[in-house]
């Protein structure tokens, strides 16, 4: 786990909300990274072959291959590991660098539209979650979450009962710092 900047910037650490199954998260991170790398190599190959052999359909195929990166990008940033500090949140996504989100950057709390709610099987716990929109503090890749969740071009991340330990406590802390809640 990376640590957020300095304690002067973040304040004291209050709680850590990791994935309940860290080994599964790590394997998922490797697979997402491999998928994105495969897409990049495939696009480069299609473009090189298309331009080199003057085959106009291969660059078109590269465009379609690039669109397959969207779900992998979504998976890479949708439910980051979250550490709560006095002055904000430290988000650690699957494969990217961590991001600092000060409390005043939180813009909204919305129902999570990207997960299946309720129980999926009788032995499973009920799933619930929220999407948190952020104003200006997150890298551009978080825009894919807002876009795919129907929130427009806003950058967002998700919290969910199946992807964060102590979900209720995390939701309560975030709700206290969001200016106006929609959920």
N, C-alpha and C positions, 0 to 999 in steps of 0.2 A: 504494500500500500504506500503510495506517495503521500507526503505530508504537504498540506497547503502552506504556501509562502511562509511568512514569519508570524510568530505569535503577536507581534506588534500590529500587524495588519489584520489578522483574523480574530484575535482574542483567544480565550481559552477554549479548548475542545470540550463540547458538551455531550455529544453522543455520536456513535458510528453505526450506520445502517447498511451493512454489507448484504450481499446475496445470501440466502439461507443455505445454498449449496455451492460453496466456492469452487470446487473441482469442476462442476458442470459449467459454471461461469467461465472458468479458464479455458476449458475445451471449446466452448462456444466462441470465445474470443479468437482462438487459433483458427477455427473453421471460417469465421467471418473474415479474418485477415487473409487467409488462403483464397477465399472466394473473391475478395476485392483484388488481390494480386493476380489471380487467374483472369479476371475481367480486364485488368490493365494490360496484361501480356496479350490476351486475345484481341483487344482493340488495336494495339500496336501492330500485331501480326496482320490483321485484316487490312489496316491502312497501308502497311508496307507492301503487301501483296497487291492490293487494289491499285495503288499508285504505280508500283513497279511494273506490273503487267497490264496496266491500263484497263482494269476490269471495274466498271462503275458500280456494280452491285456489291462488291466487297466493302467499300466504305459505308454504304447504306446498311449493310449487316453490322458494321461496327457501331452505328448509331443505336441499333436495336440492342446490341450487347451492352452498351453503356446504360440503357434504361434498366437492365437487370441489377445494376449496382444500387438502385434506390432502396429496395428492401433490406439489403445488407447494411447500407448506411443507417437506415432506420434502426435495425437491430443493434448496431454498434453504439448508438447514443440514447436509445429509448429509456432504459432503466439503469442509469449510472449508479455506482456505489456512492452513497452520500454520507459525508461527515458534517455534523452540525457544529458550528462555532458560535461564539458570542456575537460576532459581527456578520455572519453569513453562512453560506454553504460551500463545501468543497465537493465538486462532482468529479468522479473518476469513471469515465466510460470504458467500454470493453477494450478498445485498442488505441484510443487517442490519448493525448495529454490531458491531465486534469484541468478543471476550470474553477475559478473562484467566482462566486455569485454573492455580492453583498445583499443584505436584506432589502435595501431600497430599490434593487433592480427587479424584484419579484413583481410581476404585473397582474397576474390572475391565476385563479384556481378553477379548473374545469373538469367535468366528468371525463374519465378515460374512455375514449372511443376506440382504442386500438387493442383492447383485451376482451376476452369472453368473460362476462360477469357470471357470478353464481358458481355452483358446483358443476364440474365437468363429469365427475364420477362420484359414486356414493361414498367412497373413502377419501375423496378430495375435500379440502377446505374451500369454503366459498371465496371467490376472488372478487376483489374490489380495487379501485385505483383512481388516481387523479392525474391530470396533466397540469403542469405549472408553466405558464408563459413567463418569459424573462425579457426585460427591455435592455438590450445592448450589452449584456455581460457574457454572452456565450458565443463560441465560434460559429461560423456559417453552417457547419454540418448539422447543427441542431434545428435548422430551419426545415429539414426534411420531416421532423416530428410534427411540427405545426402544420405543414402542408398536407401530410398524409392523415392527420387527425381532423382536418377540416377547420383549422384555426387560421388559415391564410398563411402569410409569409412570416408570421411571428415565430421566434425561436422558443422551443419548449423542451421539457424533459418530463418523464413520467415517474410516478411512484406507484407501487402496487403491493398488495398483501402477499403475493407469491414471489416477489423479487426483492423485497427489503425486510430485514429483520426489524421487529418492533415498528411495524407500519403505522399503527394507530398513533404512537407517540410522534413519529416523523410528520404525519399529516397534521397533528395538532400544532406542532411548532411552526410548520409552514403556514398554516391557516392564520396564526397569530400575526404573521408578518406580511401577508398579502393584503393590499389596500381594500379590495372588494372581491368577495368570493362569489363565483357562479355555481359552486357545487356545495 
